[in-house]
C-alpha cells in the first residue's frame, strides 16, 4: 500500500519569447511557435525567428533536461 496520496498531472508546452526590439521576455502556454505575436511590453508585432538547418533553434533534451545547442 502506498503511504502517499496520488497526484494528477498534465504536460504543458511553454513558449518563451524575447522581443528583439525592447529585449523583454514573456511566455505563452500551449502556443504554436510558427506564428506572429505582439510584444506585451512595447506593442510591436514580431514574426517568428527563421533558423537555417545549420543554425537550428536550441532544443530541450528530455532525457537530460539540458538545452542542446
PDB file as gemmi writes it, atoms N, CA and C in Angstrom:
CRYST1    1.000    1.000    1.000  90.00  90.00  90.00 P 1                      
ATOM      1  N   UNK A   1       0.837  -1.186   0.000  1.00  0.00           N  
ATOM      2  CA  UNK A   1       0.000   0.000   0.000  1.00  0.00           C  
ATOM      3  C   UNK A   1       0.880   1.247   0.000  1.00  0.00           C  
ATOM      4  N   UNK A   2       0.529   2.204  -0.849  1.00  0.00           N  
ATOM      5  CA  UNK A   2       1.296   3.442  -0.964  1.00  0.00           C  
ATOM      6  C   UNK A   2       0.925   4.386   0.179  1.00  0.00           C  
ATOM      7  N   UNK A   3       1.933   4.876   0.901  1.00  0.00           N  
ATOM      8  CA  UNK A   3       1.691   5.770   2.036  1.00  0.00           C  
ATOM      9  C   UNK A   3       1.405   7.207   1.598  1.00  0.00           C  
ATOM     10  N   UNK A   4       1.695   7.520   0.342  1.00  0.00           N  
ATOM     11  CA  UNK A   4       1.493   8.881  -0.152  1.00  0.00           C  
ATOM     12  C   UNK A   4       0.275   8.935  -1.064  1.00  0.00           C  
ATOM     13  N   UNK A   5      -0.492  10.006  -1.011  1.00  0.00           N  
ATOM     14  CA  UNK A   5      -1.620  10.139  -1.937  1.00  0.00           C  
ATOM     15  C   UNK A   5      -1.103  10.374  -3.356  1.00  0.00           C  
ATOM     16  N   UNK A   6      -1.892   9.971  -4.325  1.00  0.00           N  
ATOM     17  CA  UNK A   6      -1.519  10.183  -5.719  1.00  0.00           C  
ATOM     18  C   UNK A   6      -1.779  11.635  -6.110  1.00  0.00           C  
ATOM     19  N   UNK A   7      -1.187  12.056  -7.202  1.00  0.00           N  
ATOM     20  CA  UNK A   7      -1.454  13.394  -7.727  1.00  0.00           C  
ATOM     21  C   UNK A   7      -1.827  13.300  -9.197  1.00  0.00           C  
ATOM     22  N   UNK A   8      -2.625  14.246  -9.637  1.00  0.00           N  
ATOM     23  CA  UNK A   8      -2.946  14.377 -11.047  1.00  0.00           C  
ATOM     24  C   UNK A   8      -1.905  15.281 -11.683  1.00  0.00           C  
ATOM     25  N   UNK A   9      -1.689  15.112 -12.978  1.00  0.00           N  
ATOM     26  CA  UNK A   9      -0.747  15.993 -13.664  1.00  0.00           C  
ATOM     27  C   UNK A   9      -1.154  16.166 -15.123  1.00  0.00           C  
ATOM     28  N   UNK A  10      -0.604  17.182 -15.720  1.00  0.00           N  
ATOM     29  CA  UNK A  10      -0.798  17.456 -17.139  1.00  0.00           C  
ATOM     30  C   UNK A  10       0.516  17.993 -17.691  1.00  0.00           C  
ATOM     31  N   UNK A  11       0.813  17.651 -18.918  1.00  0.00           N  
ATOM     32  CA  UNK A  11       2.018  18.139 -19.582  1.00  0.00           C  
ATOM     33  C   UNK A  11       1.642  19.394 -20.360  1.00  0.00           C  
ATOM     34  N   UNK A  12       2.487  20.416 -20.261  1.00  0.00           N  
ATOM     35  CA  UNK A  12       2.201  21.684 -20.916  1.00  0.00           C  
ATOM     36  C   UNK A  12       3.439  22.148 -21.666  1.00  0.00           C  
ATOM     37  N   UNK A  13       3.244  22.720 -22.833  1.00  0.00           N  
ATOM     38  CA  UNK A  13       4.329  23.323 -23.591  1.00  0.00           C  
ATOM     39  C   UNK A  13       4.291  24.822 -23.351  1.00  0.00           C  
ATOM     40  N   UNK A  14       5.439  25.395 -22.989  1.00  0.00           N  
ATOM     41  CA  UNK A  14       5.523  26.833 -22.746  1.00  0.00           C  
ATOM     42  C   UNK A  14       6.484  27.432 -23.766  1.00  0.00           C  
ATOM     43  N   UNK A  15       6.003  28.429 -24.498  1.00  0.00           N  
ATOM     44  CA  UNK A  15       6.814  29.135 -25.483  1.00  0.00           C  
ATOM     45  C   UNK A  15       7.399  30.372 -24.808  1.00  0.00           C  
ATOM     46  N   UNK A  16       8.726  30.437 -24.690  1.00  0.00           N  
ATOM     47  CA  UNK A  16       9.401  31.593 -24.099  1.00  0.00           C  
ATOM     48  C   UNK A  16       9.816  32.517 -25.241  1.00  0.00           C  
ATOM     49  N   UNK A  17       9.339  33.753 -25.214  1.00  0.00           N  
ATOM     50  CA  UNK A  17       9.589  34.709 -26.293  1.00  0.00           C  
ATOM     51  C   UNK A  17      10.413  35.879 -25.771  1.00  0.00           C  
ATOM     52  N   UNK A  18      11.321  36.377 -26.622  1.00  0.00           N  
ATOM     53  CA  UNK A  18      12.090  37.583 -26.301  1.00  0.00           C  
ATOM     54  C   UNK A  18      11.897  38.562 -27.438  1.00  0.00           C  
ATOM     55  N   UNK A  19      11.490  39.765 -27.111  1.00  0.00           N  
ATOM     56  CA  UNK A  19      11.295  40.810 -28.108  1.00  0.00           C  
ATOM     57  C   UNK A  19      12.661  41.304 -28.570  1.00  0.00           C  
ATOM     58  N   UNK A  20      12.888  41.342 -29.880  1.00  0.00           N  
ATOM     59  CA  UNK A  20      14.159  41.821 -30.420  1.00  0.00           C  
ATOM     60  C   UNK A  20      14.200  43.343 -30.507  1.00  0.00           C  
ATOM     61  N   UNK A  21      13.102  44.016 -30.147  1.00  0.00           N  
ATOM     62  CA  UNK A  21      13.057  45.478 -30.135  1.00  0.00           C  
ATOM     63  C   UNK A  21      13.356  45.998 -28.727  1.00  0.00           C  
ATOM     64  N   UNK A  22      12.569  45.567 -27.729  1.00  0.00           N  
ATOM     65  CA  UNK A  22      12.750  46.071 -26.352  1.00  0.00           C  
ATOM     66  C   UNK A  22      13.523  45.091 -25.460  1.00  0.00           C  
ATOM     67  N   UNK A  23      13.769  43.870 -25.947  1.00  0.00           N  
ATOM     68  CA  UNK A  23      14.570  42.845 -25.266  1.00  0.00           C  
ATOM     69  C   UNK A  23      13.938  42.283 -23.993  1.00  0.00           C  
ATOM     70  N   UNK A  24      12.648  42.473 -23.793  1.00  0.00           N  
ATOM     71  CA  UNK A  24      11.958  41.866 -22.657  1.00  0.00           C  
ATOM     72  C   UNK A  24      11.469  40.470 -23.027  1.00  0.00           C  
ATOM     73  N   UNK A  25      11.311  39.631 -22.016  1.00  0.00           N  
ATOM     74  CA  UNK A  25      10.827  38.258 -22.184  1.00  0.00           C  
ATOM     75  C   UNK A  25       9.378  38.147 -21.738  1.00  0.00           C  
ATOM     76  N   UNK A  26       8.647  37.201 -22.327  1.00  0.00           N  
ATOM     77  CA  UNK A  26       7.319  36.807 -21.859  1.00  0.00           C  
ATOM     78  C   UNK A  26       7.102  35.370 -22.276  1.00  0.00           C  
ATOM     79  N   UNK A  27       6.073  34.746 -21.762  1.00  0.00           N  
ATOM     80  CA  UNK A  27       5.810  33.359 -22.132  1.00  0.00           C  
ATOM     81  C   UNK A  27       4.342  33.155 -22.476  1.00  0.00           C  
ATOM     82  N   UNK A  28       4.105  32.147 -23.308  1.00  0.00           N  
ATOM     83  CA  UNK A  28       2.765  31.777 -23.755  1.00  0.00           C  
ATOM     84  C   UNK A  28       2.597  30.283 -23.528  1.00  0.00           C  
ATOM     85  N   UNK A  29       1.503  29.898 -22.920  1.00  0.00           N  
ATOM     86  CA  UNK A  29       1.238  28.486 -22.654  1.00  0.00           C  
ATOM     87  C   UNK A  29       0.578  27.830 -23.858  1.00  0.00           C  
ATOM     88  N   UNK A  30       1.076  26.659 -24.232  1.00  0.00           N  
ATOM     89  CA  UNK A  30       0.499  25.853 -25.313  1.00  0.00           C  
ATOM     90  C   UNK A  30       0.288  26.651 -26.596  1.00  0.00           C  
ATOM     91  N   UNK A  31       1.245  27.499 -26.957  1.00  0.00           N  
ATOM     92  CA  UNK A  31       1.136  28.351 -28.138  1.00  0.00           C  
ATOM     93  C   UNK A  31       2.055  27.840 -29.247  1.00  0.00           C  
ATOM     94  N   UNK A  32       1.632  27.920 -30.501  1.00  0.00           N  
ATOM     95  CA  UNK A  32       2.493  27.499 -31.601  1.00  0.00           C  
ATOM     96  C   UNK A  32       3.641  28.490 -31.807  1.00  0.00           C  
ATOM     97  N   UNK A  33       4.794  27.985 -32.216  1.00  0.00           N  
ATOM     98  CA  UNK A  33       5.976  28.824 -32.405  1.00  0.00           C  
ATOM     99  C   UNK A  33       6.103  29.340 -33.835  1.00  0.00           C  
ATOM    100  N   UNK A  34       5.150  29.012 -34.697  1.00  0.00           N  
ATOM    101  CA  UNK A  34       5.280  29.373 -36.112  1.00  0.00           C  
ATOM    102  C   UNK A  34       4.335  30.496 -36.540  1.00  0.00           C  
ATOM    103  N   UNK A  35       3.967  31.376 -35.633  1.00  0.00           N  
ATOM    104  CA  UNK A  35       3.084  32.491 -35.975  1.00  0.00           C  
ATOM    105  C   UNK A  35       3.589  33.777 -35.337  1.00  0.00           C  
ATOM    106  N   UNK A  36       3.069  34.903 -35.773  1.00  0.00           N  
ATOM    107  CA  UNK A  36       3.459  36.206 -35.227  1.00  0.00           C  
ATOM    108  C   UNK A  36       2.753  36.460 -33.898  1.00  0.00           C  
ATOM    109  N   UNK A  37       3.432  37.219 -33.021  1.00  0.00           N  
ATOM    110  CA  UNK A  37       2.850  37.624 -31.747  1.00  0.00           C  
ATOM    111  C   UNK A  37       3.155  39.096 -31.512  1.00  0.00           C  
ATOM    112  N   UNK A  38       2.355  39.727 -30.662  1.00  0.00           N  
ATOM    113  CA  UNK A  38       2.574  41.107 -30.253  1.00  0.00           C  
ATOM    114  C   UNK A  38       3.317  41.107 -28.926  1.00  0.00           C  
ATOM    115  N   UNK A  39       4.369  41.928 -28.820  1.00  0.00           N  
ATOM    116  CA  UNK A  39       5.099  42.051 -27.557  1.00  0.00           C  
ATOM    117  C   UNK A  39       4.195  42.757 -26.548  1.00  0.00           C  
ATOM    118  N   UNK A  40       3.961  42.156 -25.374  1.00  0.00           N  
ATOM    119  CA  UNK A  40       3.113  42.802 -24.369  1.00  0.00           C  
ATOM    120  C   UNK A  40       3.796  43.989 -23.687  1.00  0.00           C  
ATOM    121  N   UNK A  41       5.102  44.162 -23.918  1.00  0.00           N  
ATOM    122  CA  UNK A  41       5.843  45.243 -23.270  1.00  0.00           C  
ATOM    123  C   UNK A  41       5.900  46.505 -24.132  1.00  0.00           C  
ATOM    124  N   UNK A  42       6.240  46.347 -25.425  1.00  0.00           N  
ATOM    125  CA  UNK A  42       6.381  47.529 -26.286  1.00  0.00           C  
ATOM    126  C   UNK A  42       5.313  47.606 -27.378  1.00  0.00           C  
ATOM    127  N   UNK A  43       4.543  46.541 -27.578  1.00  0.00           N  
ATOM    128  CA  UNK A  43       3.450  46.563 -28.540  1.00  0.00           C  
ATOM    129  C   UNK A  43       3.822  46.251 -29.975  1.00  0.00           C  
ATOM    130  N   UNK A  44       5.077  45.929 -30.256  1.00  0.00           N  
ATOM    131  CA  UNK A  44       5.493  45.614 -31.627  1.00  0.00           C  
ATOM    132  C   UNK A  44       5.020  44.225 -32.023  1.00  0.00           C  
ATOM    133  N   UNK A  45       4.611  44.088 -33.297  1.00  0.00           N  
ATOM    134  CA  UNK A  45       4.273  42.761 -33.815  1.00  0.00           C  
ATOM    135  C   UNK A  45       5.565  42.110 -34.279  1.00  0.00           C  
ATOM    136  N   UNK A  46       5.774  40.867 -33.868  1.00  0.00           N  
ATOM    137  CA  UNK A  46       7.024  40.167 -34.138  1.00  0.00           C  
ATOM    138  C   UNK A  46       6.750  38.877 -34.886  1.00  0.00           C  
ATOM    139  N   UNK A  47       7.540  38.633 -35.921  1.00  0.00           N  
ATOM    140  CA  UNK A  47       7.452  37.390 -36.680  1.00  0.00           C  
ATOM    141  C   UNK A  47       8.323  36.341 -35.998  1.00  0.00           C  
ATOM    142  N   UNK A  48       8.030  35.056 -36.187  1.00  0.00           N  
ATOM    143  CA  UNK A  48       8.874  34.022 -35.587  1.00  0.00           C  
ATOM    144  C   UNK A  48      10.266  34.027 -36.214  1.00  0.00           C  
ATOM    145  N   UNK A  49      11.266  33.690 -35.422  1.00  0.00           N  
ATOM    146  CA  UNK A  49      12.643  33.626 -35.914  1.00  0.00           C  
ATOM    147  C   UNK A  49      12.758  32.538 -36.971  1.00  0.00           C  
ATOM    148  N   UNK A  50      13.569  32.795 -37.979  1.00  0.00           N  
ATOM    149  CA  UNK A  50      13.815  31.825 -39.044  1.00  0.00           C  
ATOM    150  C   UNK A  50      15.216  31.255 -38.841  1.00  0.00           C  
ATOM    151  N   UNK A  51      15.301  29.960 -38.613  1.00  0.00           N  
ATOM    152  CA  UNK A  51      16.579  29.299 -38.393  1.00  0.00           C  
ATOM    153  C   UNK A  51      16.913  28.429 -39.595  1.00  0.00           C  
ATOM    154  N   UNK A  52      18.162  28.489 -40.043  1.00  0.00           N  
ATOM    155  CA  UNK A  52      18.606  27.612 -41.125  1.00  0.00           C  
ATOM    156  C   UNK A  52      18.882  26.227 -40.551  1.00  0.00           C  
ATOM    157  N   UNK A  53      19.063  25.256 -41.415  1.00  0.00           N  
ATOM    158  CA  UNK A  53      19.375  23.887 -40.966  1.00  0.00           C  
ATOM    159  C   UNK A  53      20.659  23.867 -40.144  1.00  0.00           C  
ATOM    160  N   UNK A  54      21.658  24.674 -40.535  1.00  0.00           N  
ATOM    161  CA  UNK A  54      22.945  24.697 -39.836  1.00  0.00           C  
ATOM    162  C   UNK A  54      22.876  25.449 -38.513  1.00  0.00           C  
ATOM    163  N   UNK A  55      21.905  26.337 -38.370  1.00  0.00           N  
ATOM    164  CA  UNK A  55      21.790  27.152 -37.165  1.00  0.00           C  
ATOM    165  C   UNK A  55      20.395  26.951 -36.568  1.00  0.00           C  
ATOM    166  N   UNK A  56      20.111  25.731 -36.178  1.00  0.00           N  
ATOM    167  CA  UNK A  56      18.778  25.384 -35.676  1.00  0.00           C  
ATOM    168  C   UNK A  56      18.535  25.998 -34.301  1.00  0.00           C  
ATOM    169  N   UNK A  57      17.274  26.191 -33.976  1.00  0.00           N  
ATOM    170  CA  UNK A  57      16.896  26.708 -32.663  1.00  0.00           C  
ATOM    171  C   UNK A  57      17.314  25.719 -31.583  1.00  0.00           C  
ATOM    172  N   UNK A  58      17.716  26.202 -30.409  1.00  0.00           N  
ATOM    173  CA  UNK A  58      18.056  25.297 -29.304  1.00  0.00           C  
ATOM    174  C   UNK A  58      16.870  24.415 -28.939  1.00  0.00           C  
ATOM    175  N   UNK A  59      17.152  23.181 -28.540  1.00  0.00           N  
ATOM    176  CA  UNK A  59      16.104  22.223 -28.183  1.00  0.00           C  
ATOM    177  C   UNK A  59      16.384  21.656 -26.799  1.00  0.00           C  
ATOM    178  N   UNK A  60      15.320  21.356 -26.073  1.00  0.00           N  
ATOM    179  CA  UNK A  60      15.437  20.729 -24.763  1.00  0.00           C  
ATOM    180  C   UNK A  60      15.665  19.239 -24.946  1.00  0.00           C  
ATOM    181  N   UNK A  61      16.708  18.712 -24.302  1.00  0.00           N  
ATOM    182  CA  UNK A  61      16.963  17.278 -24.291  1.00  0.00           C  
ATOM    183  C   UNK A  61      16.131  16.698 -23.157  1.00  0.00           C  
ATOM    184  N   UNK A  62      15.070  15.978 -23.498  1.00  0.00           N  
ATOM    185  CA  UNK A  62      14.142  15.475 -22.480  1.00  0.00           C  
ATOM    186  C   UNK A  62      14.760  14.392 -21.602  1.00  0.00           C  
ATOM    187  N   UNK A  63      15.815  13.740 -22.069  1.00  0.00           N  
ATOM    188  CA  UNK A  63      16.468  12.709 -21.249  1.00  0.00           C  
ATOM    189  C   UNK A  63      17.328  13.326 -20.156  1.00  0.00           C  
ATOM    190  N   UNK A  64      18.051  14.409 -20.501  1.00  0.00           N  
ATOM    191  CA  UNK A  64      18.971  15.008 -19.536  1.00  0.00           C  
ATOM    192  C   UNK A  64      18.441  16.294 -18.913  1.00  0.00           C  
ATOM    193  N   UNK A  65      17.451  16.926 -19.548  1.00  0.00           N  
ATOM    194  CA  UNK A  65      16.941  18.195 -19.067  1.00  0.00           C  
ATOM    195  C   UNK A  65      17.793  19.376 -19.489  1.00  0.00           C  
ATOM    196  N   UNK A  66      18.850  19.125 -20.282  1.00  0.00           N  
ATOM    197  CA  UNK A  66      19.751  20.184 -20.729  1.00  0.00           C  
ATOM    198  C   UNK A  66      19.280  20.749 -22.067  1.00  0.00           C  
ATOM    199  N   UNK A  67      19.760  21.937 -22.390  1.00  0.00           N  
ATOM    200  CA  UNK A  67      19.467  22.566 -23.675  1.00  0.00           C  
ATOM    201  C   UNK A  67      20.543  22.130 -24.664  1.00  0.00           C  
ATOM    202  N   UNK A  68      20.124  21.531 -25.773  1.00  0.00           N  
ATOM    203  CA  UNK A  68      21.050  21.143 -26.836  1.00  0.00           C  
ATOM    204  C   UNK A  68      21.161  22.296 -27.821  1.00  0.00           C  
ATOM    205  N   UNK A  69      22.366  22.828 -27.981  1.00  0.00           N  
ATOM    206  CA  UNK A  69      22.580  23.945 -28.903  1.00  0.00           C  
ATOM    207  C   UNK A  69      22.966  23.464 -30.273  1.00  0.00           C  
TER     208      UNK A  69                                                      
END                                                                             
